[in-house]
């Protein structure tokens, strides 16, 4: 059995202006701050002599590969992304970039924002447009009932509020 795994799909190529700014800031940080620091550390470690048993040199080279890989990914991804910075014409329905307040059957409310897959952060209540919940919310009006198959079974939510920043 081989170790080959087919590449996973890149996801929807949409992003909010805030998400694009975060990715560009990360790219700038990696290329202009972290990479020069690691390069300097690698050159200092290389000057110490024998590289075969030099942990700082080996670790530094590994860090450079990881930084270069992430820089390459971010550069290619930012070229393909489409920034959605306008509000939809019908703000009474759920579309990309919306903050959606949901209420479950127990009366508990949760608020999520539908963003691109590169911005996903559940701690900030940012859910990917490719997620099952977001897919079921798209195009739904206020007070609509939404059912989603969750790991614990079928869940039902009601759309209580829709806001666009």
Secondary structure, 3 states (H helix, E strand, C coil): CCCCCCCCCCCCCEECHHHHHHHHHHHHHHHHHHHHHHHHHHHHHHCCCCCCCCHHHHHHHHHHHHHHHHHHHHHHHHHHCEECCCCCCCCCECCCCEEEEEEECCCCEEEEEEECCCCCEHHHCEEECCCHHHHHHCCCECCCEEEEEECCEEEEEEEEEEEEC
